[in-house]
Amino acid sequence: MIFNHVQIKVKDLEASKNFYDPIMSALGYDQVLDIPDIVIGYGTSVHDMFEIRQADEDAPLSHAVHISFNASDKKSVDEFYRIALENGATCNGKPGLRPEYEDGYYAAFVLDLDGHNIEAVYAEQRE
């Protein structure tokens, strides 16, 4: 684990929650933090999580963010992609092998409701 947590600011926390709840669940990550109307965290603990925070005057909307989540298998990547599109994401790269990154790198990319590039990856060669 390299991060304690990573946070992006979103336009509409409730809409983003409804978007992220099912795709994070497809990857095996649950909500581990909920500060109503401010921030929601997904992961394995509050010291290993991805947060979405309501953007406001003190926390401006995030821009040009790319976040990649580990998936447990190719099926989870496919589910992430399908569920993300069903919940308003835009395709930014269909599920498939990406040998230009490394052998066995299977990933899908979507743009979330705020245009953040969100990836799910299963890397067969991961050590």
Accessible surface in RSA format (square Angstrom, percent):
REM  Atomic radii and reference values for relative SASA: ProtOr
REM  Chains: A
REM  Algorithm: Lee & Richards
REM  Probe-radius: 1.40
REM  Slices: 20
REM RES _ NUM      All-atoms   Total-Side   Main-Chain    Non-polar    All polar
REM                ABS   REL    ABS   REL    ABS   REL    ABS   REL    ABS   REL
RES MET A   1   176.89  91.6  84.15  55.7  92.75 220.8  97.58  83.0  79.31 105.1
RES ILE A   2   153.94  87.6 117.94  87.9  36.00  86.8 124.34  89.5  29.60  80.3
RES PHE A   3   118.51  59.3 111.66  69.2   6.85  17.8 115.70  70.1   2.81   8.0
RES ASN A   4    73.90  51.0  62.67  60.6  11.23  27.0  31.79  76.5  42.10  40.7
RES HIS A   5    87.85  48.0  71.58  49.8  16.27  41.6  43.49  44.8  44.35  51.6
RES VAL A   6    47.41  31.2  43.13  39.0   4.28  10.3  47.41  41.2   0.00   0.0
RES GLN A   7    56.10  31.4  33.45  24.4  22.65  53.9   9.37  19.9  46.73  35.4
RES ILE A   8     2.55   1.4   2.55   1.9   0.00   0.0   2.55   1.8   0.00   0.0
RES LYS A   9    49.31  24.1  49.31  30.3   0.00   0.0  11.57  10.4  37.74  40.2
RES VAL A  10     0.00   0.0   0.00   0.0   0.00   0.0   0.00   0.0   0.00   0.0
RES LYS A  11   132.76  64.8 113.54  69.7  19.22  45.8  67.24  60.5  65.52  69.8
RES ASP A  12    73.91  51.8  70.38  70.1   3.53   8.3  25.50  60.0  48.42  48.3
RES LEU A  13    12.67   7.1  12.10   8.7   0.57   1.4  12.10   8.5   0.57   1.5
RES GLU A  14   107.98  62.0 103.94  78.6   4.03   9.6  54.69 105.8  53.28  43.5
RES ALA A  15    37.25  34.3  29.75  45.9   7.50  17.1  35.00  49.3   2.25   6.0
RES SER A  16     2.58   2.2   2.58   3.4   0.00   0.0   0.00   0.0   2.58   3.6
RES LYS A  17    51.80  25.3  51.80  31.8   0.00   0.0  25.45  22.9  26.35  28.1
RES ASN A  18    82.04  56.6  74.33  71.8   7.72  18.6  27.98  67.3  54.07  52.3
RES PHE A  19     2.62   1.3   0.93   0.6   1.69   4.4   2.14   1.3   0.48   1.4
RES TYR A  20     0.97   0.5   0.97   0.6   0.00   0.0   0.97   0.7   0.00   0.0
RES ASP A  21    40.86  28.6  34.22  34.1   6.64  15.7  22.16  52.1  18.71  18.7
RES PRO A  22    43.06  31.4  35.05  31.9   8.01  29.1  41.77  34.5   1.29   8.0
RES ILE A  23     0.00   0.0   0.00   0.0   0.00   0.0   0.00   0.0   0.00   0.0
RES MET A  24     1.65   0.9   1.65   1.1   0.00   0.0   1.65   1.4   0.00   0.0
RES SER A  25    68.80  58.1  55.47  74.0  13.32  30.7  19.60  41.7  49.20  68.9
RES ALA A  26    26.73  24.6   1.56   2.4  25.16  57.2  14.72  20.7  12.01  31.8
RES LEU A  27    11.21   6.2   0.00   0.0  11.21  28.2   1.65   1.2   9.55  25.7
RES GLY A  28    61.33  75.6   0.00   N/A  61.33  75.6  34.55  94.8  26.78  60.0
RES TYR A  29    48.19  22.5  46.32  26.4   1.88   4.9  26.21  19.7  21.98  27.1
RES ASP A  30    98.33  68.9  93.54  93.1   4.79  11.3  25.76  60.6  72.56  72.4
RES GLN A  31    67.33  37.6  41.46  30.3  25.86  61.6  22.45  47.8  44.87  34.0
RES VAL A  32    45.67  30.1  20.16  18.3  25.51  61.5  29.30  25.5  16.37  44.4
RES LEU A  33    46.37  25.8  39.72  28.4   6.65  16.7  44.78  31.5   1.59   4.3
RES ASP A  34    79.21  55.5  54.65  54.4  24.56  58.1  19.05  44.8  60.17  60.0
RES ILE A  35    74.92  42.6  73.99  55.1   0.93   2.2  74.80  53.9   0.12   0.3
RES PRO A  36    99.82  72.8  87.99  80.2  11.83  43.0  92.08  76.0   7.74  48.1
RES ASP A  37   127.32  89.2 106.57 106.1  20.76  49.1  33.47  78.8  93.85  93.6
RES ILE A  38    78.22  44.5  77.34  57.6   0.88   2.1  78.22  56.3   0.00   0.0
RES VAL A  39     7.99   5.3   7.99   7.2   0.00   0.0   7.99   6.9   0.00   0.0
RES ILE A  40     5.54   3.2   5.54   4.1   0.00   0.0   5.54   4.0   0.00   0.0
RES GLY A  41     0.00   0.0   0.00   N/A   0.00   0.0   0.00   0.0   0.00   0.0
RES TYR A  42     3.36   1.6   2.38   1.4   0.98   2.6   2.38   1.8   0.98   1.2
RES GLY A  43    10.01  12.3   0.00   N/A  10.01  12.3   5.23  14.4   4.77  10.7
RES THR A  44    92.76  66.0  61.00  61.8  31.76  75.7  60.11  80.7  32.66  49.4
RES SER A  45    45.71  38.6  40.72  54.3   4.99  11.5  38.12  81.2   7.59  10.6
RES VAL A  46    65.22  42.9  59.88  54.2   5.34  12.9  59.88  52.0   5.34  14.5
RES HIS A  47   109.23  59.7 108.92  75.7   0.31   0.8  81.71  84.2  27.52  32.0
RES ASP A  48    49.18  34.4  48.33  48.1   0.85   2.0   3.45   8.1  45.73  45.6
RES MET A  49    21.29  11.0   8.88   5.9  12.41  29.6  14.70  12.5   6.58   8.7
RES PHE A  50     7.92   4.0   6.80   4.2   1.13   2.9   7.01   4.3   0.91   2.6
RES GLU A  51    11.18   6.4  11.18   8.5   0.00   0.0   0.00   0.0  11.18   9.1
RES ILE A  52     0.00   0.0   0.00   0.0   0.00   0.0   0.00   0.0   0.00   0.0
RES ARG A  53    55.38  23.3  55.38  28.2   0.00   0.0   2.65   3.6  52.73  32.0
RES GLN A  54    49.84  27.9  48.95  35.8   0.89   2.1  25.26  53.8  24.59  18.6
RES ALA A  55    19.91  18.3  10.20  15.7   9.71  22.1  10.52  14.8   9.39  24.9
RES ASP A  56    74.78  52.4  55.43  55.2  19.35  45.8  41.96  98.8  32.82  32.7
RES GLU A  57   170.33  97.8 136.15 103.0  34.18  81.4  61.77 119.5 108.57  88.6
RES ASP A  58   131.76  92.3  98.68  98.2  33.08  78.2  29.68  69.9 102.08 101.8
RES ALA A  59     7.26   6.7   5.28   8.1   1.98   4.5   7.26  10.2   0.00   0.0
RES PRO A  60    97.83  71.3  87.72  80.0  10.11  36.8  92.29  76.2   5.54  34.4
RES LEU A  61    40.04  22.3  30.01  21.5  10.04  25.2  30.01  21.1  10.04  27.0
RES SER A  62    20.90  17.7  11.86  15.8   9.04  20.8  12.16  25.9   8.74  12.2
RES HIS A  63   139.44  76.2 116.83  81.2  22.60  57.8  79.63  82.1  59.81  69.6
RES ALA A  64   111.77 102.8  59.05  91.1  52.72 119.9  77.03 108.5  34.74  92.0
RES VAL A  65    33.26  21.9  26.73  24.2   6.53  15.7  31.00  26.9   2.26   6.1
RES HIS A  66   102.54  56.0  73.08  50.8  29.46  75.4  50.52  52.1  52.02  60.5
RES ILE A  67    21.56  12.3  18.42  13.7   3.13   7.6  21.56  15.5   0.00   0.0
RES SER A  68    53.53  45.2  24.21  32.3  29.32  67.5  22.63  48.2  30.90  43.3
RES PHE A  69    19.98  10.0  17.69  11.0   2.29   6.0  19.98  12.1   0.00   0.0
RES ASN A  70    76.50  52.8  71.70  69.3   4.80  11.6   8.44  20.3  68.06  65.8
RES ALA A  71     3.23   3.0   0.00   0.0   3.23   7.3   1.84   2.6   1.39   3.7
RES SER A  72    86.55  73.1  58.78  78.4  27.78  64.0  54.49 116.0  32.07  44.9
RES ASP A  73    60.32  42.3  60.32  60.0   0.00   0.0  24.78  58.3  35.54  35.4
RES LYS A  74    74.86  36.5  73.44  45.1   1.42   3.4  38.62  34.8  36.25  38.6
RES LYS A  75   153.15  74.7 147.40  90.4   5.75  13.7  93.57  84.2  59.57  63.5
RES SER A  76    15.53  13.1  13.44  17.9   2.09   4.8   2.13   4.5  13.39  18.8
RES VAL A  77     0.00   0.0   0.00   0.0   0.00   0.0   0.00   0.0   0.00   0.0
RES ASP A  78    56.75  39.8  53.72  53.5   3.03   7.2  24.68  58.1  32.07  32.0
RES GLU A  79    53.27  30.6  53.27  40.3   0.00   0.0  14.72  28.5  38.55  31.5
RES PHE A  80     0.00   0.0   0.00   0.0   0.00   0.0   0.00   0.0   0.00   0.0
RES TYR A  81    25.79  12.0  25.79  14.7   0.00   0.0  22.32  16.8   3.46   4.3
RES ARG A  82   105.93  44.5 102.71  52.4   3.21   7.7  62.13  84.9  43.80  26.5
RES ILE A  83    24.91  14.2  24.91  18.6   0.00   0.0  24.91  17.9   0.00   0.0
RES ALA A  84     0.00   0.0   0.00   0.0   0.00   0.0   0.00   0.0   0.00   0.0
RES LEU A  85    65.28  36.4  48.84  34.9  16.44  41.3  49.26  34.6  16.02  43.1
RES GLU A  86   117.80  67.6  77.53  58.7  40.27  95.9  44.82  86.7  72.97  59.6
RES ASN A  87    54.72  37.7  38.03  36.8  16.69  40.2   8.87  21.3  45.85  44.3
RES GLY A  88    49.66  61.2   0.00   N/A  49.66  61.2  29.90  82.1  19.76  44.3
RES ALA A  89    12.24  11.3   0.00   0.0  12.24  27.8   0.00   0.0  12.23  32.4
RES THR A  90    81.60  58.0  77.75  78.8   3.85   9.2  49.72  66.8  31.88  48.2
RES CYS A  91    53.18  40.2  34.49  38.5  18.69  43.9  21.33  54.0  31.85  34.3
RES ASN A  92    67.17  46.3  45.45  43.9  21.72  52.3   5.38  13.0  61.79  59.7
RES GLY A  93    18.68  23.0   0.00   N/A  18.68  23.0  17.32  47.5   1.36   3.0
RES LYS A  94   145.67  71.1 137.61  84.4   8.06  19.2  80.49  72.5  65.18  69.4
RES PRO A  95    39.18  28.6  18.03  16.4  21.15  76.9  18.03  14.9  21.15 131.5
RES GLY A  96    18.17  22.4   0.00   N/A  18.17  22.4  18.17  49.9   0.00   0.0
RES LEU A  97   102.16  56.9  80.94  57.9  21.22  53.3  80.94  56.8  21.22  57.1
RES ARG A  98    33.22  13.9  33.10  16.9   0.12   0.3   9.79  13.4  23.43  14.2
RES PRO A  99    92.83  67.7  75.84  69.1  16.98  61.7  77.06  63.6  15.77  98.0
RES GLU A 100   125.85  72.3  84.07  63.6  41.78  99.5  63.52 122.9  62.33  50.9
RES TYR A 101   120.93  56.5  88.33  50.3  32.61  84.8  58.98  44.3  61.96  76.4
RES GLU A 102    72.42  41.6  63.07  47.7   9.35  22.3  30.89  59.8  41.52  33.9
RES ASP A 103   105.65  74.0  98.55  98.1   7.09  16.8  25.66  60.4  79.99  79.8
RES GLY A 104    14.61  18.0   0.00   N/A  14.61  18.0   4.66  12.8   9.95  22.3
RES TYR A 105    34.23  16.0  34.23  19.5   0.00   0.0  17.30  13.0  16.93  20.9
RES TYR A 106    29.26  13.7  29.26  16.7   0.00   0.0  13.69  10.3  15.57  19.2
RES ALA A 107     0.00   0.0   0.00   0.0   0.00   0.0   0.00   0.0   0.00   0.0
RES ALA A 108     0.00   0.0   0.00   0.0   0.00   0.0   0.00   0.0   0.00   0.0
RES PHE A 109    16.57   8.3  16.57  10.3   0.00   0.0  16.57  10.0   0.00   0.0
RES VAL A 110     0.00   0.0   0.00   0.0   0.00   0.0   0.00   0.0   0.00   0.0
RES LEU A 111    53.85  30.0  53.58  38.3   0.28   0.7  53.58  37.6   0.28   0.7
RES ASP A 112     9.22   6.5   1.37   1.4   7.85  18.6   0.38   0.9   8.84   8.8
RES LEU A 113    72.91  40.6  42.71  30.6  30.20  75.9  47.65  33.5  25.26  68.0
RES ASP A 114    25.56  17.9   3.53   3.5  22.03  52.1   2.96   7.0  22.60  22.5
RES GLY A 115    45.64  56.3   0.00   N/A  45.64  56.3  24.89  68.3  20.75  46.5
RES HIS A 116     1.31   0.7   1.22   0.8   0.10   0.2   0.33   0.3   0.98   1.1
RES ASN A 117    33.10  22.8  32.70  31.6   0.40   1.0  11.16  26.9  21.94  21.2
RES ILE A 118     0.00   0.0   0.00   0.0   0.00   0.0   0.00   0.0   0.00   0.0
RES GLU A 119     3.58   2.1   3.58   2.7   0.00   0.0   0.00   0.0   3.58   2.9
RES ALA A 120     0.00   0.0   0.00   0.0   0.00   0.0   0.00   0.0   0.00   0.0
RES VAL A 121     9.74   6.4   9.74   8.8   0.00   0.0   9.74   8.5   0.00   0.0
RES TYR A 122    57.98  27.1  57.98  33.0   0.00   0.0  19.28  14.5  38.69  47.7
RES ALA A 123    11.52  10.6   8.44  13.0   3.08   7.0   8.44  11.9   3.08   8.2
RES GLU A 124    84.84  48.7  56.90  43.0  27.94  66.5  16.39  31.7  68.45  55.9
RES GLN A 125   106.56  59.6  90.10  65.8  16.46  39.2  23.87  50.8  82.69  62.7
RES ARG A 126   116.27  48.8  86.37  44.0  29.90  71.2  58.89  80.5  57.38  34.8
RES GLU A 127   210.86 121.1 140.28 106.1  70.58 168.0  85.37 165.1 125.49 102.5
END  Absolute sums over single chains surface
CHAIN  1 A     6920.4       5399.4       1521.0       3697.0       3223.4
END  Absolute sums over all chains
TOTAL          6920.4       5399.4       1521.0       3697.0       3223.4
